[in-house]
């Protein structure tokens, strides 16, 4: 994807699959500088990326829900890290 003043090639935004590449493109966008005619494409791309991220989160939650504290899943250690302990 070519960049042009931080906006990137917004015409190709709709063709990018969700994942690391789309996240990187969206991370570089200056939303206030997006032309009005491209705002729907940007919104759709943001939604695709959000759904992708949520799917990863739900898959992780499912995996954690299958663990018991006695399993070697790292659940207790993960909770401790999340709590800043």
N, C-alpha and C positions, 0 to 999 in steps of 0.2 A: 504494500500500500504506500503510495507516494504521499509525502507530506507537503502541505502548502500553507505556510503561515500558522502552523499548529492545528489547522483544521483537518488535514489529511484528505484523502480522496473519499468524500462523503458518498459519491455515487456507488462505490463498491462496498459500502458499509452493510447493505442488506444481504450481501452474498457471503459475509464472514460467518462461519459457524461459531457458536459460543465456545469459549475456552480462553487460553492464555493470550492468543493473538488479538482477539476481540477486546479482551480486558485491557491489553496494552494500548490499543487504539483509543478506547473510550477514556482511559486514564490521561491521555494527552490532549483530549478535546477541551477547548475553552467554550463551555456551553453558551455563554453570552455572545459569542462570536459566530455561532451556528446560524446560517441563513434560515429564514422562516420556511422556505420551501424544502429544507432538509430536516426540519425538526421532527417530523413524523418518523423518518428513517432512523434518526438518532434515538428516539423514544423506543422504537421497536427493537433496535440493537441492545439498548439498555435492558429491556424486558427479557430478551433472549439470554443475556448474560446473567441477569438476576435468577432466572429459572434454572440455569446451569449451576450456579452457586448454591441455590437452595437444594437442588438434587444431591449435590455433594454433601451438604450438611445433613440432609435426611438419611443418606446412606451411612454416614458416620454415626448418627444417632441410633440407627437400627443396629449397627454393629455393637455399639456400647450397650444397648438394651439386651443383647444376647449374652453378655458377659456376666459372670457372677464375681463378687469380690475375691473369691479364691482362685479364679482363673488368672492366667498370666497375660491379661489384656492391657495392663497399665492403666486401668480405670482410676484407681485410687491416686496414683501418681499424677495422672492427668488432671483430676479435680484439684489436687494440691497445687499444681502449676498454675491452673486457671485462677485459683484463689490468691496466688502470689506467695504461697508458703515455700 
